[in-house]
Amino acid sequence: MPRPRLIVDTSALFALVAKDDPNHPLAKETLLGFRNAEYILLDLVWVEAVTLIKRALGSKLAIEVGKGLLSGPPFVFYSVKGEDFDGAWELFQRFSDQAWSFVDCAILHVARQLGVREVFAFDHHFDQMSDLGIRRVPEAWGRQRR
């Protein structure tokens, strides 16, 4: 059976490290549930995550998390450039009626390019992308919020 692949969003990374975040327990549970998975980490997500962690939780933790994410498995670093950047920009423009960030659109584009259907996220914007082939993990969070 092939190893599961998920793209990671900033919201999941923050929930994993912020013990006071209401999604922290579910984020840990999800990571354990997909412990054999390959987590694709876009460079744009890494930038967002370490910046958010620095602002909310301090520089020391941001540096520690940033180094850990760059050190390899289970995280695979993916640079958004060239055609991927252009594809994300196209989606950002096409779905301008949505509140999706450029990073959300980059995740959608890269997921489609790589054939990855699951995004580890707590951002409800990924629920809005389900018709475009994306499934947010963990799904239970979205059902609880509605």
ChimeraX attribute file (.defattr): number of C-alpha atoms within 10 A of each C-alpha:
attribute: neighborCount
match mode: 1-to-1
recipient: residues
	/A:1	3
	/A:2	5
	/A:3	9
	/A:4	14
	/A:5	21
	/A:6	23
	/A:7	26
	/A:8	24
	/A:9	27
	/A:10	25
	/A:11	19
	/A:12	25
	/A:13	26
	/A:14	24
	/A:15	20
	/A:16	20
	/A:17	17
	/A:18	16
	/A:19	11
	/A:20	10
	/A:21	12
	/A:22	10
	/A:23	18
	/A:24	18
	/A:25	13
	/A:26	17
	/A:27	24
	/A:28	16
	/A:29	14
	/A:30	16
	/A:31	16
	/A:32	11
	/A:33	10
	/A:34	15
	/A:35	12
	/A:36	13
	/A:37	17
	/A:38	17
	/A:39	23
	/A:40	24
	/A:41	23
	/A:42	23
	/A:43	16
	/A:44	18
	/A:45	24
	/A:46	21
	/A:47	12
	/A:48	18
	/A:49	21
	/A:50	25
	/A:51	17
	/A:52	17
	/A:53	22
	/A:54	16
	/A:55	11
	/A:56	13
	/A:57	15
	/A:58	13
	/A:59	14
	/A:60	11
	/A:61	16
	/A:62	20
	/A:63	15
	/A:64	11
	/A:65	20
	/A:66	17
	/A:67	12
	/A:68	12
	/A:69	18
	/A:70	14
	/A:71	12
	/A:72	11
	/A:73	14
	/A:74	15
	/A:75	19
	/A:76	16
	/A:77	18
	/A:78	15
	/A:79	13
	/A:80	19
	/A:81	12
	/A:82	8
	/A:83	11
	/A:84	16
	/A:85	18
	/A:86	14
	/A:87	19
	/A:88	23
	/A:89	17
	/A:90	16
	/A:91	18
	/A:92	21
	/A:93	13
	/A:94	11
	/A:95	12
	/A:96	11
	/A:97	8
	/A:98	11
	/A:99	10
	/A:100	18
	/A:101	13
	/A:102	17
	/A:103	21
	/A:104	21
	/A:105	24
	/A:106	25
	/A:107	27
	/A:108	24
	/A:109	24
	/A:110	22
	/A:111	20
	/A:112	14
	/A:113	11
	/A:114	10
	/A:115	12
	/A:116	20
	/A:117	19
	/A:118	21
	/A:119	25
	/A:120	25
	/A:121	26
	/A:122	25
	/A:123	18
	/A:124	15
	/A:125	16
	/A:126	24
	/A:127	19
	/A:128	14
	/A:129	16
	/A:130	13
	/A:131	8
	/A:132	12
	/A:133	13
	/A:134	20
	/A:135	20
	/A:136	26
	/A:137	22
	/A:138	19
	/A:139	14
	/A:140	11
	/A:141	16
	/A:142	15
	/A:143	9
	/A:144	7
	/A:145	7
	/A:146	5
